[in-house]
Amino acid sequence: MKKIILLAETGSDINKELAAKYGIEIVPMHVSFGDETLDDASFPSEKICEYYKSTKKLPKTSGSVPADFIKVFDDIHAKHPEAHILYLAYSSATTCSFQSATVAAVGRDYITMIDTKQVSMGQAMIVVEMAKFLEANPDTSIEDAVTKANELISKAHMCFMPNNLEFLKAGGRVSNVAFLGSRLLSIHPCIELIDGKLVATKKYRGKMETVTKQMLEDYIKAYKLKKDSIWFIYTVGLDESIKNKLEQVAKEHGFKEINWLFAAGVITTHGGPSAFGLAGFNE
C-alpha cells in the first residue's frame, strides 16, 4: 500500500510537537497587520492583542492560497514520491483554503481532499485521530482512509466561548448594541461548528470561571461525548485557575485523555483573548 501523509492548515492549531509526533504536514494560513502579512503560527499570538491595543483595529486573516499548497504538495512529493496526500481541510464554509487546494491539485493524482467542516481543535482532533488510525493500520488503502476520515467527521463536535465580544465587534461580526448588552450583562455566547459554519447556539451569563464549566458540562451531556479523549483550546490570557478547573471537571466526567492546544494567530483574531473551546467525538 502507498504511504498516506496527512495535511492540514495552521488554523487547525496543531502545534509543531504534535505535527512531528504524528508526521502531519502543515500549510500556512495568513494574518495581515496593515501592510505586513505573516504566516499564521510564525509569530507569538500575543502580537494580535498588542496590535489591537495599539491601533484599535484587528489584523485581517486569510486562508491558504494556491501557491502555499503548490509548495507543500511539491515538497511532500519530492520527499515521498510514492505517497498519497490526504488533505483534511479547515471548514470550506469559513475560508478559501479548500478552494485554493483544489486549484493547486489539478494534474496531481496523488492528492485526496476532504472538508472536515471543523476549525481549530475540532479539525486537529480529527487529523490526530486519523494519524493514530494510520499508525495502527499502516496498510490502509486511501479508499479505506477516506471512509475512516468521513466517519470521524460525522462524529466530531466543537464549540468555543469568547471572554467578551470586543474582537467579534471589531471584526464586524456583532453589532454595537449586542456588544454593549453582553458587556453590561456579562453574557458569553457558545459558538458551535454546525455543518461547517460558526453558529451562536446558547448564551451563558456570569464569570468565565463559571460559564466555561457550565458549557463543558452541557456539551458533554448534549452530545454524549466519548470518554476516550477530549480536546481543549485557549487563547492568550485565559487564567490558569480556569484551565485547572476545566481539566478537573473533565477528569470527574471520566475522560481518559485531555489534550490542550494554544491558539495561533487566526483563531486568536476571531476569538479574542481569554477564550476557551472544546471538542470531542460522540459515542
C-alpha positions, 0 to 999 in steps of 0.5 A: 500500500502507498504511504498516506501523509496527512495535511492540514492548515495552521488554523487547525492549531496543531502545534509543531510537537504534535505535527512531528509526533504524528508526521502531519504536514502543515500549510500556512494560513495568513494574518495581515497587520496593515501592510505586513502579512505573516504566516499564521503560527510564525509569530507569538499570538500575543502580537494580535492583542498588542496590535489591537491595543495599539491601533484599535483595529484587528489584523485581517486573516486569510486562508491558504492560497494556491501557491502555499499548497503548490509548495507543500504538495511539491515538497511532500512529493519530492520527499515521498514520491510514492505517497498519497496526500490526504488533505483534511481541510479547515471548514470550506464554509469559513475560508478559501483554503479548500478552494485554493487546494483544489486549484493547486491539485489539478494534474496531481493524482496523488492528492485526496481532499476532504472538508472536515467542516471543523476549525481549530481543535475540532479539525486537529482532533480529527487529523490526530485521530486519523494519524493514530488510525494510520499508525495502527493500520499502516496498510490502509488503502486511501479508499479505506482512509477516506471512509475512516476520515468521513466517519470521524467527521460525522462524529466530531463536535466543537464549540468555543466561548469568547471572554467578551465580544470586543474582537467579534465587534471589531471584526464586524461580526456583532453589532454595537448594541449586542456588544454593549448588552453582553458587556453590561450583562456579562453574557458569553455566547457558545459558538458551535461548528454546525455543518461547517459554519460558526453558529451562536447556539446558547448564551451563558451569563456570569464569570468565565470561571463559571460559564466555561464549566457550565458549557463543558458540562452541557456539551458533554451531556448534549452530545454524549461525548466519548470518554476516550479523549477530549480536546481543549483550546485557549487563547492568550490570557485565559487564567490558569485557575480556569484551565485547572478547573476545566481539566478537573471537571473533565477528569470527574466526567471520566475522560481518559485523555485531555489534550490542550492546544494554544491558539495561533494567530487566526483563531486568536483574531476571531476569538479574542483573548481569554477564550476557551473551546472544546471538542470531542467525538460522540459515542 
